[in-house]
């Protein structure tokens, strides 16, 4: 069990180290998206804060995964040309 835990920790550490820039940009994008989505839903759709919050969390999480994948593809294409 200790080997599994250490393996997971080392793998996570490696993923973070190799993707630090993409993960940071993804995190900043996601936080901004939460705020924008809540404000827009409350102003445009006239929904309660709790409904806006729920939608603002679920939808940006899906978008953040998409952004991370897109960023990885983008950076891999440009790093190969340089």
N, C-alpha and C positions, 0 to 999 in steps of 0.2 A: 504494500500500500504506500509506503514511503517513497519507493521508486516512482510510482505512478504520480504521486503528488509533486515530486521534484521534477519529473518530466513535464508535467503540465505547467509548472511555474517557469521552467527554463524555456519552454516553447512560447509561453505568453510573453516572457521577457524579450525573446528574440523577435517575435512579431511586432511588439511595441518599438524596439530599437530600429528595426528595418522600415517601419511605417510611421515614425514619429511625426513627420511633417503632414502627411495625409490625415493621420488621426487628429492632430490639433486643428487643422482646417475643417475637418468634418465636425468636430465638437463645437467650434465657434459657429459654423453654419447652422447646426442643429439648434443651439440655444437661441440664435436670432430668429430662426424659423418658428420656434415655439411662441415667442413674443409676438411676432407679426401675425401668426395664425390666430392667436387669441384675440388680438385687437380687431383684426378684420372680421372675424366671425361675430364678435359682439356688436360691431358697428354696422356691418352690412346685413348679416342674417338675423340680427336682433335675438340672439340666443343667450341663455344664461352663462355666467362665468364657468360653471362646472361642465356644461356641455361643450363650451368652447375649449376648455382645458383638456377634456378627454380627446376631442378631435385634434387639438393642437399637439398632443403627445403622440398619438398613434400615426397620423399621417406623416409628420416629419421624421419619425423613426424609419419609416419605409423609404422616405426620400434620402435620409442620411446614408442608408446602406447603398442606395443607388449612387449617391455622390461619391462614396468611398470607392466603389467599383469603377466608376467613370474616372476618378482621379488616378487610380492605379493604372488604368489603361492609358490615360493621357500621358502620365509621367514616364511610362515604359516606352511609349512611342518616341517621345522627345529625347530621352536619355540614349536611345540607340542611334539617333542621328548625330549626336555630339561626340 
